[in-house]
């Protein structure tokens, strides 16, 4: 890996913070942000290095050699930013999700739509297998977004397994780890654990995340090494299919009462802003939504420049 200066590490931390803020929202993937900012492949490679070989190097050569082997400074900067964001910025994102969902979803809709273009433009020549791969990715992600959430008991084993599954989704562009937690019925319990700093629960969840990251990163690294173009097509399809989840105007079909006695949506369907106004007797904020949609697209362009070789 190319040597980095302190300014570059500050940039990596900021990108990590953007990833953390995105991962707090059910429907938006931190992996999407990682890809747009140009750190995705290095992230996957660095995570892959954190395996048995790293343990052998640790025993034989010590901490310094191990740190270099796993690209430790890079991982520390990125995941430090993710953690910092989850403890700070994510609170603001969750506030907007509760109080101004249409505006927040509009912004993310524009961001993800532009991110699809940002990803697939790296595919220079399309053919039938690539088109089919893209369609498979889109259909798979769409299907995930329409699955009805479930509710399971938050046992240590379930928390560990949830961490493994969710973190794999979080590093896949287009598949939201938070939404996977929502489907598993673990989204609210994990948010509560973060807000209340429930150390035991967080340690178990983090252990599951670490296990999932190290395991799944090997798969992704192999895919990028041997089938990069098809992998890009698949991930682009994932992002396109996930747009179903972030459509701003929804009709709530079914609700549940959470542990705080608050009624929250469980099953929703997408509707037009005009139908939304009629059903709910409230403004659709259409023009504000369009403005934030365009801002999301603009942000992708800026993130692309952050991720260009000239900016690193």
Secondary structure by P-SEA (a helix, b strand, c coil): cccccaaaaaaaaaaaaaaaaaaacccccaaaaaaaacaaaaaaaaaaaccaaaaaaaacccaaaaaaaaaaaaaaaaaaaaaaaaacaaaaaaaaaaccaaaaaaaaaaaaaaaaaaaccccccccaaaaaaaaaaaaaaaaaaacbbbbbcccaaaaaaaaaaaaaaaacccccaaaaaaaaccaaaaaaaaaacaaaaaaaaaaaaaaaaaaaaaaaaaaaaccaaaaaaaaaaaaaaaccccccbbbbcbbbbccccbbbbcbbbbbcaaaaaaacccccaaaaaaaaaaaaaaaaaaaaaaaccccc
